[in-house]
Amino acid sequence: MQSVPNKVEDRISALPDHILLDILERIDLHTAIQASTLSRRWAHLPRLLSHLLIDVAHFLPRDRKKREHWTVDQVMSAYIVAVRSLLPSSPTNDRTINHLQLSFYLTEPYLQSIGHAVGNVAESGKTNCLDFTIWTDVAHPEYEQCLLFGERLMSFAQSYPAAFKWLTRLTLQNITFGDSDIHKLLSTCNKLELLSLTYCDAVINPVTSEDAILTIDAPHTALLALEVTTCGYARIDLIQVPYLRRVVCANWIGANPPLIFGNVPHLHTVALRHTAMQWQTPFTLSHCLANTTSLSTLYLNFYDQMIWIEPEGPKHLSPIFSNLRDVYLYNVFYDCDLNWTIFVLEAAPSLNNLCLMLSRHPCGRGTMDDSAKKVNVLWDQASPDFKHQRLSLLHIIGFAVDEKLMKYIRLVMERAVGLKRMCLLDQQPCAKCDAMDDTQSPSRKRWRFPVEEEEKEVIRQQLLDGFSSSIEISIG
């Protein structure tokens, strides 16, 4: 008599292929392959999957001690066996792979096998999304090694144009590009929608020894998103990127502003995350975001350090912020005056959501030896008669019982006459801060989030005093 588990297994195996494939595509590839080895009925299914993520991390031993002794060659050898097994060997194969994601090391001689296999998939014309995440096999490479990685990447792209032509997402790290490499890469990858660069730079000018400017002048590119994180460029110049919608720039080394925009008519999201350095001075958003008129979301993260933007009047900023709907100002150091944020309201008449995250970290999180000195930001140039009609939500993370903060919230309520809802949340926990006692940080006593419902109700009444009681105030 069959056991219950065997009966259940038989019932599942009796299902048609398309249902079994739907089950396998909801789990990671490693688990799917393991499942296929347990039954002959399932054995052929991994080669029929229409969504494939072949991640080099899945080929590392799970045991940490064993992992320390594995080499890149061992990992990539196993990886190539899987690639050859799972991808069709010929472009004439009838199989459809809608979404193919590959994550691998930029290591010879394995790139040849990857290029051939992906080229076969791409030439079939049955792939909608093709993603490469390319890792270097050195954790903290020297400049000369990054140069070598750059040469290897460009050689890979030139040797297998069919694979790169169909790329939709490309994620790179530790690459030093030649002068025209980015332009060549975008020309080759003419379907590329996302380019993500981390710890990348370009060859240093031999005459001036200055860092290069990342210039993207690609009127025919399909690029929708650009992410540049901790890269060694002096600046990013986006001259012509007609379909670009989202830009993320973090931890830049050059002078401010880090970005200059040209023809980007569809840009709707800009995210800047940065700890200001001593040599970087605050800049105006109208300087950085000039030529952008379709912006709808702005995210700025100051990492608990100096505020690196300079408040300004609406004259130059209003055309840029005319379509702005959502603004996120994250990790503003707690002792900083907040009235300066009113300049955003004044310049953005269509703003619906304003979210502030206040940061109180006596542990010193985010501080580096060359961090810029924290300076209070003062701004009192807003028109006394200014009223905002559209703001409906004020969201504050890091709220505490504090007179200065209460006054700021009432200032926003006074200016935002259409405000419907307010959400006040506690600061997110920090293990380092929690480990400190009151003798190490005596000022922590005044950073208290209300817990009891009675106190929360008192705070609501204090905030609403003199205002419409229709504003919903959520605390916690």
HUCOR-V732535 format. One record per backbone hydrogen bond with DSSP energy under -1.0 kcal/mol. CO is the residue of the C=O (numbers start at 1). NH is the residue of the N-H. Records with the same first field share a line. If there is no record, write none. Layout:
# HUCOR-V732535
CO: NH / NH
This chain:
# HUCOR-V732535
3: 7
4: 8
5: 9
6: 10
7: 11
8: 12
9: 13
10: 14
12: 15
16: 20
17: 21
18: 22
19: 23
20: 24
21: 25
23: 26
24: 27
28: 32
29: 33
30: 34
31: 35
32: 36
33: 37
35: 38
42: 45
45: 48
50: 99
52: 101
54: 103
55: 58
56: 59
57: 60
63: 67
64: 68
66: 69
67: 70
71: 75
72: 76
73: 77
74: 78
75: 79
76: 80
77: 81
78: 82
79: 83
80: 84
81: 85
82: 86
83: 87
90: 93
98: 128 / 129
99: 52
100: 131
101: 54
102: 133
103: 56
104: 135
105: 107
110: 114
111: 115
112: 116
113: 117
114: 118
115: 119
116: 120
117: 121
118: 122
119: 123
122: 125
129: 100
130: 168 / 169
131: 102
132: 171
133: 104
135: 106
142: 146
143: 147
144: 148
145: 149
146: 150 / 176
147: 151
148: 152
149: 153
150: 154
151: 155
152: 156
153: 157
154: 158
155: 159
156: 160
160: 164
161: 165
164: 167
168: 193 / 194
169: 132
170: 196
171: 134
172: 198
175: 201
177: 203
178: 181
180: 184
181: 185
182: 186
183: 187
184: 188
185: 189
188: 190
189: 192
193: 224 / 225
194: 170
195: 227
196: 172
197: 229
198: 174
200: 232
201: 177
205: 209
210: 205
212: 234
214: 237
216: 239 / 240
218: 221
224: 245 / 246
225: 195
226: 248
227: 197
228: 250
229: 199
235: 214
236: 260
237: 216 / 239
238: 262
239: 263
240: 218
241: 244
245: 268 / 269
246: 226
247: 271
248: 228
249: 273
250: 230
258: 236
260: 238
262: 264
263: 241
264: 267
268: 296 / 297
269: 247
270: 299
271: 249
272: 301
273: 251
276: 372
277: 280
283: 310
284: 288
285: 289
289: 292
296: 325 / 326
297: 270
298: 328
299: 272
300: 330
301: 274
302: 305
308: 283
314: 318
317: 321
321: 324
325: 352 / 353
326: 298
327: 355
328: 300
329: 357
330: 302
331: 304
332: 359
333: 336
338: 341
339: 342
340: 343
341: 344
342: 346
343: 347
344: 348
348: 351
352: 392 / 393
353: 327
354: 395
355: 329
356: 397
357: 332
359: 334
361: 364
364: 367
368: 371
370: 278
383: 386
388: 417
392: 420 / 421
393: 354
394: 423
395: 356
396: 425
397: 358
400: 402
402: 406
403: 407
404: 408
405: 409
406: 410
407: 411
408: 412
409: 413
410: 414
411: 415
412: 416
415: 388 / 417
416: 419
420: 472
421: 394
422: 474
423: 396
424: 476
425: 398 / 399
430: 434
431: 435
433: 436
437: 441
441: 444
442: 445
443: 446
444: 447
446: 448
448: 401
452: 456
453: 457
454: 458
455: 459
456: 460
457: 461
458: 462
459: 463
460: 464
461: 465
464: 467
468: 471
472: 422
474: 424
